[in-house]
Amino acid sequence: MKMRLLKGLVCGALLAAPLANAVELMEWDRTPLVIDLPVGQERLVVLNRNVSVGLPLTIAHDDILRVQSTGGVLYFKAHEAFDTERVQLKDESTGEIILVDLTAKADASAEQIQVISAEVAEADASERPDPAAEQRAPLPVVLTRYVAQSLYSPLRVIEPVPGINRVAMRLPGSVETLLPALPVEARPIAAWTLEGLHATAIELRNQDPDRSFELDPRYLHGALMAATFMHPTIGPRGHLDDTTTIIIVTRGPLAEHLQLPRFQPTVGEG
């Protein structure tokens, strides 16, 4: 089968990829990966290796399928529907070929895909701690991990933690006092509670079109127990990496630990 090769760096980890509503895990066990593309929407595929992409000539046209690689992610965007085509991903280090059966249709999911090898899946299973050990982890760690899974993972893979509940945030639509030193918009997303601690997820979006910034917890204002940025940096406005999320842990609601405008309207969800 004739192929056109598109070379690019495809690597990265789940939380290092651009934000998405959920992540679908796929295991490469030498069985072709079945990937459906939504027509007119971009779908991201994250791997842990450098690959070249081989497309059949029937879809190797930008007006049918666009393929881009940047920041460790492979971006597919189908401009029209097409039947299943066999695509080859060649590992640049080992020469291994990963086969993908690619289809484009109107009702396909746009959920991000994370591809792992069978060896990695087996190692993860063998190293996964037992539930009792998970509960012995510090509460801020347990709460932060649960929130990260809730934001980035499909519901079917979220590990249940007894006692965690979704709570109202009662925060303004934009928390301007959180990172006053950076030109970022801070928009509250959701909050959870566990044994008196609250974890609040806040979306950060860079408003500067010319500069990227390193994210440092020391920039934060407020009486906070812990803060976890999902990415170490945030790119210029309009770039693929101009948005990230921070998970903040406080004792009690976050609103009680920030210097908020006195008459600011509040938002929240249960």
C-alpha positions as CSV (number, residue, x, y, z in Angstrom):
1,M,0.0,0.0,0.0
2,K,1.4,3.4,-1.0
3,M,1.8,5.8,1.8
4,R,2.8,9.4,2.3
5,L,5.0,9.9,5.4
6,L,4.4,12.7,7.8
7,K,7.3,13.0,10.3
8,G,6.7,14.5,13.7
9,L,7.4,14.2,17.4
10,V,4.5,12.3,19.1
11,C,5.1,11.9,22.8
12,G,3.8,13.0,26.2
13,A,1.9,11.9,29.2
14,L,-1.8,12.2,30.0
15,L,-1.6,15.4,32.1
16,A,1.0,17.0,29.8
17,A,-1.4,16.9,26.8
18,P,-3.7,19.9,26.1
19,L,-6.9,20.0,28.0
20,A,-9.8,17.8,27.0
21,N,-13.1,16.8,28.6
22,A,-12.1,13.2,28.9
23,V,-9.4,10.7,27.8
24,E,-9.9,7.3,26.2
25,L,-7.1,4.8,26.9
26,M,-6.1,2.4,24.1
27,E,-3.7,-0.4,24.5
28,W,-1.4,-1.3,21.6
29,D,-1.1,-5.1,21.7
30,R,-0.3,-5.6,18.0
31,T,-4.0,-5.5,17.2
32,P,-4.9,-2.6,14.9
33,L,-6.2,0.4,16.9
34,V,-9.7,1.3,15.9
35,I,-10.0,5.1,15.8
36,D,-13.1,7.0,14.6
37,L,-12.8,10.7,13.7
38,P,-15.7,13.2,14.0
39,V,-16.2,15.1,10.8
40,G,-15.3,18.7,11.2
41,Q,-13.8,18.3,14.7
42,E,-10.2,17.7,15.8
43,R,-9.3,14.5,17.7
44,L,-6.1,14.2,19.7
45,V,-4.0,11.1,19.9
46,V,-1.1,10.9,22.5
47,L,1.7,8.3,22.3
48,N,4.9,7.8,24.2
49,R,7.2,7.5,21.2
50,N,8.4,9.4,18.1
51,V,6.5,8.2,15.0
52,S,6.2,8.8,11.3
53,V,2.6,8.7,10.0
54,G,1.9,6.8,6.8
55,L,-1.4,7.7,5.1
56,P,-3.0,5.8,2.2
57,L,-3.2,8.0,-0.9
58,T,-7.0,7.9,-0.8
59,I,-7.0,10.1,2.3
60,A,-3.6,11.8,2.0
61,H,-5.1,15.1,1.0
62,D,-5.5,18.2,3.3
63,D,-9.1,18.7,2.0
64,I,-10.0,15.2,3.3
65,L,-7.8,14.7,6.4
66,R,-5.4,17.1,8.1
67,V,-2.7,15.6,10.3
68,Q,-0.5,17.8,12.6
69,S,2.0,17.0,15.3
70,T,3.0,19.6,17.9
71,G,3.7,19.7,21.6
72,G,3.8,15.9,21.9
73,V,0.3,15.3,20.4
74,L,-1.0,14.0,17.1
75,Y,-3.9,16.0,15.8
76,F,-6.4,14.4,13.3
77,K,-9.1,16.5,11.6
78,A,-11.4,14.9,9.0
79,H,-13.0,17.4,6.7
80,E,-15.3,14.8,5.2
81,A,-16.5,11.3,6.0
82,F,-14.5,8.3,4.7
83,D,-14.6,4.5,5.1
84,T,-12.0,2.6,7.2
85,E,-8.5,3.1,6.0
86,R,-5.4,1.4,7.4
87,V,-2.8,3.9,8.7
88,Q,0.7,3.1,9.7
89,L,2.6,4.7,12.6
90,K,6.3,3.9,12.5
91,D,8.4,4.1,15.7
92,E,11.4,6.1,14.7
93,S,13.6,4.5,17.4
94,T,12.8,0.8,16.9
95,G,11.1,0.6,13.5
96,E,8.1,-1.0,15.0
97,I,4.8,-0.4,13.0
98,I,1.7,0.5,14.9
99,L,-1.4,-0.1,12.8
100,V,-4.5,2.1,13.0
101,D,-7.9,1.5,11.3
102,L,-9.0,5.1,10.8
103,T,-12.6,6.0,9.9
104,A,-14.3,9.4,9.7
105,K,-18.0,9.8,10.4
106,A,-20.4,12.5,11.6
107,D,-21.3,10.9,15.0
108,A,-17.8,9.9,16.1
109,S,-16.5,10.9,19.5
110,A,-14.0,13.8,19.8
111,E,-12.7,12.3,23.1
112,Q,-8.9,12.5,23.4
113,I,-7.0,9.2,23.0
114,Q,-4.0,8.1,25.0
115,V,-2.2,5.1,23.5
116,I,-0.1,2.8,25.9
117,S,1.8,-0.3,25.1
118,A,0.8,-3.7,26.5
119,E,4.1,-3.7,28.6
120,V,3.2,-0.4,30.2
121,A,-0.4,-1.6,30.9
122,E,1.0,-4.7,32.6
123,A,3.5,-2.7,34.6
124,D,0.8,-0.2,35.7
125,A,-1.4,-3.1,36.9
126,S,1.4,-4.7,38.9
127,E,2.4,-1.4,40.5
128,R,-1.1,-0.2,41.3
129,P,-1.4,0.2,45.1
130,D,-4.2,-1.5,47.0
131,P,-7.2,0.5,48.1
132,A,-6.2,0.6,51.7
133,A,-2.8,2.1,50.7
134,E,-4.6,4.7,48.6
135,Q,-6.7,5.8,51.6
136,R,-3.5,6.1,53.7
137,A,-2.2,8.8,51.3
138,P,-2.4,12.4,52.6
139,L,-5.9,13.8,52.1
140,P,-4.8,16.6,49.9
141,V,-3.1,14.1,47.6
142,V,-6.2,11.8,47.5
143,L,-8.5,14.8,46.8
144,T,-6.3,16.3,44.1
145,R,-5.9,12.9,42.4
146,Y,-9.6,12.4,42.4
147,V,-10.3,15.8,40.9
148,A,-7.7,15.3,38.2
149,Q,-9.3,12.0,37.2
150,S,-12.7,13.6,37.2
151,L,-11.5,16.3,34.8
152,Y,-9.4,14.2,32.5
153,S,-10.7,10.6,32.6
154,P,-13.8,8.8,31.4
155,L,-16.3,8.0,34.2
156,R,-15.6,4.3,33.9
157,V,-12.0,4.6,35.0
158,I,-12.4,7.1,37.9
159,E,-11.4,5.4,41.2
160,P,-14.1,5.8,43.7
161,V,-13.1,7.4,47.1
162,P,-15.6,7.1,50.0
163,G,-16.6,10.5,51.4
164,I,-15.8,12.7,48.4
165,N,-18.7,14.8,47.3
166,R,-19.3,17.6,44.7
167,V,-20.1,20.9,46.4
168,A,-21.1,24.4,45.3
169,M,-18.1,26.8,44.8
170,R,-19.8,30.2,45.5
171,L,-17.1,32.0,43.6
172,P,-17.3,34.8,41.1
173,G,-17.2,33.8,37.4
174,S,-13.6,35.0,37.2
175,V,-11.2,35.0,40.2
176,E,-9.0,38.0,39.4
177,T,-7.2,38.0,42.7
178,L,-5.8,34.5,42.4
179,L,-2.8,35.2,40.1
180,P,-2.6,39.0,40.0
181,A,1.0,39.0,38.7
182,L,0.1,37.2,35.5
183,P,-2.3,38.3,32.7
184,V,-4.4,35.2,33.0
185,E,-8.2,34.7,33.4
186,A,-9.0,32.3,36.2
187,R,-12.4,30.7,35.8
188,P,-13.8,28.4,38.5
189,I,-14.9,25.0,37.1
190,A,-16.0,22.8,40.0
191,A,-15.3,21.9,43.6
192,W,-15.2,18.7,45.7
193,T,-14.9,18.1,49.5
194,L,-13.5,15.4,51.7
195,E,-13.3,15.4,55.5
196,G,-13.5,19.2,55.7
197,L,-11.0,19.9,52.9
198,H,-12.1,21.4,49.6
199,A,-10.5,21.0,46.2
200,T,-11.4,23.6,43.6
201,A,-10.5,23.3,39.9
202,I,-9.9,26.6,38.2
203,E,-9.3,27.0,34.4
204,L,-6.4,29.4,33.6
205,R,-6.3,31.1,30.2
206,N,-3.5,33.3,29.1
207,Q,-4.7,36.7,27.9
208,D,-1.2,37.8,26.5
209,P,-0.9,36.9,22.7
210,D,2.9,37.4,22.7
211,R,4.2,35.7,25.9
212,S,4.2,32.4,27.6
213,F,4.7,32.0,31.4
214,E,6.0,29.5,33.8
215,L,3.5,28.6,36.5
216,D,4.7,28.8,40.1
217,P,2.6,28.3,43.2
218,R,4.4,31.2,44.7
219,Y,2.5,33.5,42.4
220,L,-0.8,32.5,44.1
221,H,-2.5,34.8,46.5
222,G,-4.6,33.3,49.4
223,A,-4.3,31.0,52.4
224,L,-4.0,27.8,50.4
225,M,-3.0,24.3,51.7
226,A,-1.9,22.9,48.3
227,A,-2.0,23.8,44.6
228,T,-1.3,21.6,41.6
229,F,-0.9,23.0,38.1
230,M,-1.8,20.5,35.3
231,H,1.0,22.0,33.2
232,P,4.3,23.7,34.2
233,T,3.8,26.5,31.6
234,I,1.0,28.3,29.8
235,G,1.4,29.4,26.2
236,P,0.5,32.7,24.4
237,R,-3.2,33.4,23.8
238,G,-4.4,31.7,20.7
239,H,-1.9,28.9,20.9
240,L,-2.9,25.3,21.6
241,D,-1.4,25.4,25.1
242,D,-2.9,28.8,26.2
243,T,-5.1,27.1,28.7
244,T,-4.5,24.8,31.7
245,T,-6.1,23.9,35.0
246,I,-5.0,24.4,38.6
247,I,-6.4,22.3,41.5
248,I,-6.4,24.2,44.8
249,V,-6.9,22.5,48.2
250,T,-8.1,24.5,51.2
251,R,-9.6,23.8,54.6
252,G,-13.1,24.9,53.9
253,P,-14.4,26.6,50.8
254,L,-11.9,28.4,48.6
255,A,-14.0,31.6,48.8
256,E,-13.1,31.9,52.4
257,H,-9.4,32.0,51.7
258,L,-9.3,34.6,48.8
259,Q,-9.5,38.4,48.8
260,L,-12.7,38.7,46.7
261,P,-14.6,41.9,45.9
262,R,-17.2,42.4,48.5
263,F,-20.2,42.7,46.2
264,Q,-19.0,40.3,43.5
265,P,-21.9,38.1,42.2
266,T,-21.2,34.4,43.0
267,V,-21.6,31.2,41.1
268,G,-21.6,27.6,42.1
269,E,-23.0,24.2,41.4
270,G,-23.9,21.2,43.5
